[in-house]
């Protein structure tokens, strides 16, 4: 990309002065992208929306004017490129209500102007072009056009079940894609073209799109119908690991049991798959390359249906990686990892090795997961244990034994639940950044506090208006706030039972969102405690900063005075994957959701499949649910003086007067028993 001239930089600076007030054209937008100035400082979301809408209008117009060969129209290509650039630029903008609403509008424009249908049809026409005198059988401009169109389809189809189904209903497109992969196979393997790099990009996009579509079972038969197995199998032996793994992923999705036995993957691709799993475990990003950990574990599961592949997978070290995923992963990751282990156990030699290699801790992990609150994980873990210990004929006895042990464990927990005194702790992000029904929602929070009367309360996303309401209505509490501007955290403690001795605010200096760590030293019912809350950096793109903040906060937890119990809770915006990337929690730091039994009913504190406050997810098929909010504890050096006995989610009932929930997050209410014998 050429360095912008002085005149161009001056133009961009002028645009920045009038951000959101100028109507940008495509040339100005593309110029702005060549400068080092962060895009959100120059281009407003309203600018992006207008650019997207105008480009879609022109795409539809040029398509209607040149239905047969609109890909020859420079205006069509220019507008298509602009639309793709606008879509990819959204990742530079922080999550906000405005951004969510804008994405919904773009999706509606896509439907109104039939962009997916047009791009699929034009891609089909381009894929049908065949010129055997050169690879990849089309001129450079057409390769560029196809790359843009397929990139857009891949980007928009990711995790979109409805769109994937729509693509699967386009037989001409699927047939053309499959045939092009077949046509390009020989020149691709023989490496006989100067256009190889561009053509290789098209191959990768086609493989990726087929993989995304085949992630949904209802689409598999239509992909099989275009002879995808025959076409893609040779690509397992190409010399590009990315395309090999994509091909393996597609084939593992669509091959039935007899077919999988004929798909004998070579040693190198199995080795690469195992390495990819290890990289996904180590990476600091949400995904490694284009793969999530769940996707990779699922590929291992499918590949391990092949008798030959089982031995290769074990030989190249996949077992300890799967055990790590099973032990530390999120629910979907755990399920796929245990399924993979179960398939590997079907090979006698692999089974013996897995039993004899004690440091893999396979039995220990499977026994733990056999008591998982997640029914799917629990059942597959029990089946794997039975396969590991005995033959199938003894499986019933094995399952009964596990169930009996589980029942005994539950009984022992029940016996410990009674205590003459308790401490109640509430942590809740009360969604102060949304002005929608904020008075009614804050009123519901106040009503819960005054009804349940927790001893300690951690609040996040508090604003001045809600703090004023809380302080007016919650008369039994002392308020310690981290700030009184923008949004901030607050620790509330009950007058009569908590005596505050000190409080500190520790800023995270590298935060771009003004985040801090709030600490309060106190005694609660005579017990020396350190209370900590924080609202860590949000957004997927800020993963590194979030982990940095968590490490700093956990340093304070670990290094607190050893005569104190430490309670640290809040909206951490963190995923299990990120905790794993930090090498887990420090020794002695306990996750109270885990300590109280991992109840699946109380796992997800931000659950858009139930909570409708975030309106941007209403019309999309994928509705994320994540355990953003957590409470950690560290005992004093002496014996534990309090024990967590229950972990509840609150705020799960709608407010009748406004038909919304108190917050887009559920609150967490934890009950602790005071161990009197250890407080003397």
N, C-alpha and C positions, 0 to 999 in steps of 0.2 A: 504494500500500500504506500503510495507516494505521500511524502510529508506535505501538509497543507502550507500554502504560501502565506506571507504576512497579510495579504489582502483577505484571504480566506479566514484567517484567525480573527481579524478585525470584524469580519461579518458575523462570525460565531459569537464573539463578545457582545456585539450589538443585539443579536437574537436573545442572548442570555439576559440582557437588561430588560427585555420585554417578554420574559418567559410566560407562555400561556396566552399572551395577548396578540401574538402574531400568528397568521395562518401560514404554516410551513408547506413548501412544496417538496417533492421527492428529492430534488437535487440538493436543497438545503439540508434535509435530514441526512442524506448520505454523506454530505460534507461534514456535518457535525460528528458523525461516527468516526471520521478519520482523525479527529483531534483527541488529545489526551484528557480533555475536560470530561468529567463524569456526565453521562447522558442525562440523568435526572436533574442536573443543575441547569440544563439548557432547554430540554424538551419536556413539556408537561404531559401528564396522562391524557388530557383533553386533546393535545396535539397528536399524540399517538393514535387515539381513537379516530380522529378526523382523517389522518393519513390512511389508516386501515380501511375506513369506510370508502374513501375516494378511490383507493386502489381496487377494492372489490367492485365498485361501480364500473370502473374502466375495464376490469377483467371480463365482466359480464358483457359489456358493450362490444369489446373487440372479439369476444367469442361468438356473439350473435352475428357480427359482421363477416366473420371468416370461420364458420363452423368446421369446414373440412380441414383447413390448414392454418388455424389461428396461431400455432406455434411458430409460424414464419413471420408473424406480425411483431416488430420490435416493441411496440407499445404493450402488447400482451406480456412479453418477457420482462420488460421493465417494471410493470405493475406487479407481476408475480414475485419478482425479486424484492420489491419494496415491501410487499405484504409479509414475506418470509422474514425480512429484516425487522419489521415492526414486531412480529410475533416473538422472535428471539430476543428482542430488546426488553421485553417485559421482565426478564430475570434480573435486570439492573435496578428495578424499583422495589422498595420495601413493601411488605404486605400491608394493605390498608383497605378500608371499606371502599374507597374510591377505585382502587385497583381491582378489587373483586367485582364491583359493578361494571367496570370497563370490560373485563373479561367476559362477563355475561352478555354485554352489548355486542362484542365482537362475535361471540358464538351465535347470536341472533342474526347478525349481518351475514354470517357464513350460510345460514339457512335461507335467509331472504334472497341472497344473490346466488345461491346454489354453487358455492365455491368448491365444496368437496366433490360434487358431481362433475363440475367442469374440469377440475384438476385430474380426476380419475379418468375421464374420457380423453382428455388431451394426452395424458400419460400413456393411455392405451394406444393411441395413434402413433406416438413416438416409439413405443416399444415394438410396434409392428413394422417399423422401417427396417429394411434389411439391405445392406450393401456389403457383399462378401469381399470387396476389394480392400476393405480396411476394417480394422478392429477399433471400436466395438460396433461397427456396422452403421454408423451415422456420423454426420458432420459435427464439428466441434460445437457450433451454436446449439444444435439439437441436444447434444450431451448436456450442455449447460442448462438448457430449458428443463430437461428431464430431471436433472439433479435438483433444481429448485422446486419443482412440483413434488417429487418424491420426498424431499426433505420436509416440506410442509405437511404432507400426509402423515409421515412418521411422527413429526412433532405433535400434531393434533390428535393422533390415534392413541398415543401412549396412555394406558390405563382408562381409556374411554370405551366401555363395552358397546355402547350404542353405535359409535362410529366404526368400530371394528366389525360389528355385525353388518353395517351398511356396506363396507368395503368387501366383505365376504359374499355379499349379494350381487357383486359385479363380475359375472363369469367371464366376460370378454377381457376385463382388466387382469384377472387372475390367470387366464389362459395366456395372455400376451406376456405377462411377467414370467411365467414358467417357461414358455418357449424361448424368451430372450436369454434366460439363464442357461438353457440348453444350447442355444446358438453360440453364446460367448465362451462356453466351456473350453473348446479347443484353442482358440486364439489366446484366451486367458492363461491356460497352462503352458502354451508354447512361447508366451511373452513376445509376440511378434507385432508390436505396434508402438509408435511414439505416443499414442493416445491411451496407453495402458492405464496410467494413473487415474485419468478421468473415468474410464470404463470401470475400473476397479471400485471407484466410489459408487457407481450405479449398482454394481453387484452387491455391495455391502448394504445399500439402502433397501434394495429389493429383499434381501435376506432378513434385514431388521423388520421390515414391514410385515413379512410373512410370519416372523416369530411373534410379533405383537398380536396379530390377528389370531394365531393358533393358541394363544394363551387362554382363549375362551372356547370351551368344549363344543359349543353349538356351531362353531365355524370350521371344525376340523375336517368334516367330510367333504366340504366344498374345496378345501385345499388339496385333499387327497385326489379329488376328481380331476384335477389338472396335472396329474402325474408328478406331483411334487417330490415324492420319494425317489423316483427314478432320476429326476433332474438334479436333485441336490446331493445325493449320495457321493458322486465323484468329488464334490467340493471338500469332503472330509480329508482329502489327500492333497489339497493345495498348499502353497507355502506361505499363506497369510493366516496367522493364528486367529485374527479377528473374524475372518470369514469362515474359517474352519469351525470355530466355536458357535457362531451363528447357525451354520448348517447343522451342526450337531444338536443345537437347541431346537430348531424347527423339526428335525427328524425325530428327536426324542418326544416331542409333543404329539406327533401324528402317527407314529408307527405302532401297530398292534403287537401283541405278545409274540406271534410267530415271526413277524417282520423284524422285530428288535433283535432276534437271534442271528439274523443274516447281516445286520449292520455291525460288523466287527470293526470297531474303531482302532486305528493303529496306536502304537505305544506313545507316539509323540503327542497326539491330540489328548489322550488321557492324562499324560504328564502336564500338559498345558492347562487342562481343566482343573486339576488339583492345585496347580500354582495359582490359577485365577481365584480359587476359593481362599487360598492363604492370603492373597493380596486384598481381597474383599474384607477379610478379618482385620487386616492391618491398616487399611486406608483410613484417612481422616475425613473422607467425603461420604456423602449419603450412598453413593454407588462407586464401584471400581469400574473404570472405563464406562461401559453402558450397563453393567450388570449389578443388580441388587443381590444381597446374600441369599435371599429367598429363591431368586431365579436360579442361581448357581447350585444351591442345594437340590432344587427340583431337577435340574439337569443330571446331577449325580444319581439321584433316585431313579430316573428313567434309564440312564446308561447302565446302571447296575442290574437292570433286568436281563442283560446279556451275560451268559455264563462266563465267557472269556474276559469280559471287561471287569468282572468282580475282582479277579486276581490282580489285574493291572492297577485298579484303583487302590487296593490295599497296599500293593507293592510301592506305589508312589506316594503313600503317606496321607491318604484322605481320612483315615479313621480318627486320628487325634483332632483333626480339624472339625469333623462332624461332631465329635464329643464336645468340643469347645462351643460350637454353635448350639448344641442341645442344652448345654449347661447355662449359657449366658445370653442366648438369643431371645428375640421377641417371639410371640406365639407362632406365627407363620413359619419363621425360621426354624424353631424347635421342631415343629411337626415335620417339615421336609427333611430335616437332618435325621430324625429318628426313623422316618420311612427309608431313608438311604441306608442307615445302619441295618435295618431289618432286611433289606434286600441283599446286602453284603453277607449277612449271616446264612443265607441259603447255600453258600459255597462252603463245603466241609473244611477245606484247608484254611480259608479266611476265618471261619468260625473258630477253629482251634487257635489260630494266631491271636484273634481278638480276645479270647478267654485267657490265654497264657500271658499276654502282655499286660501285666497288672497296672502299670503306671498310666495306661489309657483310662482306667477307672470306668469302663463301660457299664459294668453291673451296677456300680454305685450310682451313676447318673441315671440309668434307666429305672432303678428302684425309686429314685427321687421323683422322676417325671411320672411314674406310675401313680403318684399321689397328687399330680397336678390338678388345679381347679379347672383347667381347660380340658373338656371331655375328650376332644379329638386327640390331644397330646397324651392324655392319660391312657386311652385305649390302645393307641399304637405302641406306646411304651410297654404296656402289659403283654401285648402280642410279641414284641421283640424279646422281652425277658423269657417268655415261654419258649421261643425258638432257641434262645441262647442256652437255657438250662436243660431242656428236655425235648423229646419228640412231640409232634403235633397231637398224638394220642393222649399225652399227659397234660395238655394245655388247660383243660378245665380245672384240674387239681391245682395247677400253678396259679391260675387266676383267682381261685378261691383263697389260696394262701396269701396272695398279695392283698386281696380285699379284706381279709381278716386282720392283717397287720395294719392296714389303713384305718379300720374301725377302732382298733386298740389305740392308735395314735390320736384319733379324734377324741376318744374318751379321756385320755390323759390331759388334753388341752382343756376340756370342759371342767375337769376337776380343779384347774388352777384359776378359774375365772372369777371366783368370789374374793372380795377384799373389803375391809371396813372403810377404807378411804380411797379416793381416786383423784386423778387430775384429768381435766378435759382440755384438749388442744384443738383449735380450729384453724385451718389455713384455707384461704379462698382468694382467687383472683376475681374481683367483682365487676370487671368489664367497664371501668370508668372511661375508657377511650371511646365508647359508643354513646352518643347522646340519645339514642332511641329509647324511649320509656325509662329514662335514667332515674327519675324520681320514684316511679313505681317499683323498679327493680331494687333500688337502694332501700326502699321501705321494706321490701321482702327480706333483704339481708338483715336489717335492723330487727324485724319481727323474730327471725330465727335466733339471733344472738340473745335477745331478751327472753326468749322461751327456753333455750337450751343452756344459757349462761355458762359458756366455756370459761375456764380460768385464764387461758392464754389464747390470743387470736393474732394470726398473721394475715394481713390483707395486702394484696397487690392491685395495681391499677386504680389506686385511689386518686381522686382529684379534689381540689379545694371544696367544690360544692358538695360532694359526697362526704368529705370529712366533716363539714359543717353539720350535715344531717345526722351523721353517726354520733358526733359529740353532743348534739342536742338530745338525742333519744336514748343513747346507751349511758345511763347515768352512773352505773356501777363501775366504770372502767377509767383507767388512766391511759391516755393516748401518747405514744411516742412515734413521731413521724420522721421519715428520712428527708423530707423537703416539703415545701408548701407552694411549689410551682409545677406546671405541666402535670405529670402523673408520677406517683411515688408509692412507697410501701409504708405501712403503719403496723406497729405492734401495739396491741391493746392488752392490758392486764387488769384483772379484777382487784379493786382497791383492798378488799378485806383479806385476801389470801396471798397476794404477791407484793413483796417489798423490793422496789428497784434500787439498786446501789450504784449503777453506772450504765451509760449508754454511749455507743459510738456509731458513726457512719463512715464506712470505708469506701471511697469511690473506686470504681474500676476505670482507671485513667485511659485505657485504650478503647473503652466503649464508645460507640457512635450514637447510642441511644440513651446516654445519661444514667446507666445502671450503677447500682451501689449494693453494698452488703451492710445490713443493719444488725447491730449486736446490742443486746441488753443483758446485763448481769443482774441477778435477782435471787431472792429466796421464795420458793413456792411451798406453802404449808410447812415451812421449816427446812426445806431441801435446797441446797445450793445449786443454782442452775445458770446456764448461759443459753439465752434465746437468740436465734439468728433467723433472719428471713432475707430473701432476695427475689427479684424478678429478673432473671438472667436474659441476656441478649436473645432477641427473637429472630426468626427467619432462617430458612435452610442455608442461605448463603453465608450466614454468620456463625457457622458451626465451630470454626477454629476459635473465634473470640468467646463463644459460649463455653467451650471446654476450658479455655484459659481462666474464665471467671469461676467456673466450678472448681478447678484445681486450687485457685486462691482461697475460695470459701472453705473447701475441705481442709486446707492447711490450717485455717483458724479452728475448725472443729477438732482436728487431731491434736493441735498444740495448745488447746485451752487448758486452764488449771485442772490438774488431775483430781481435785476434790469436788469438781462440778459435773453434773449431768448436762450434756449439751443436746439441745433440740433445735434442729435446723430444717425449716420448711419453707415452701413457696412455690411459685410458678417458675420452674427451671427451664421450660421450653426444650427439655433435653430428651433424647431417645436412648433406649438401651444400647444401641449401637455406639453412641458417642461415649457412654460410660465404659463400654468395652474397649474403645480406642484409647481411653485414659488408663487402661490396665485395671479397670474395675475400681470399686471403692477401697479406700485405705483400710488396713486391718483395724478392726474395732468399730468401724462405722456401719451402722445397721440401717437397712431400708425397711421401714415399718410396714409397708404393704407386703413385703416378702415375709417379714417376721411374724405377721398375723395370719399367714396361710395362703397368700397369693390368690385370694378369692377373685375369680374372673368377673364377678358382678361389680367389683369395686376397682377394677384395673384401670379403666380409661377415664381420665378426668376431663378430657376434651373430646367429646363424642358427637360428631355432627350427624351420625345416623339417628340420633335421638334428639339432640339439642338443636333447635331451629333458629336460634338467635343469629347465627351466621347465615344470612340469607343467600350468600353467593353459592352455597352448595345445594340449594333446593332443587335445581334443575339438572344436576349432574349425577351420573350413576355412581361414581366413586365418592364415598362419604368418609373421610378420614376419622379415625379415633385413635388417640395417642395419650400416653401417661405423662403429660407435661408436668403435672403437679406432684410433688413428692415430699415426704417427711423423713429425715434421717435422725439418728440418735447415736450418741456415744456415752457409754456408762462411765462413772468415775472409776478411779483406780481400785477402790474397794469393791465389794460385792454390789451388784445392781440395786439401786434404791427404788426404782420404778420399773414396771413391766407393762408393755403394751398388750391390751387384752381384746381390743376391738378396733376396727378400721372401717369407717362408714363414709359413703358419699352423700352429700346433702345438696339441696337446691334443685332437686329433680322433678319438682312439680311446677306446672305453669301457673303464672299469676292470672287469675280469671279475668281481671279488669282490662288486661292488655294482651292476653294470649301469648306471653313470652316467658322465658325462664329468668330467674334473678340475674344470671350471668351466662356467658357462653362456656364457662368452666363450671364443673361441679366442685363444691367445696369438700374438704376432707376433715372429718371429725374423728379424732383418736381418743380413746379412753385408756388411761394408765392406772394400774393398781399400785399403791404405795406399799413396798415391802417393809413392814414395820420392823421386823427382826434385824434388818440391815441399816436402819436409820438411827439406831440407838447409839 
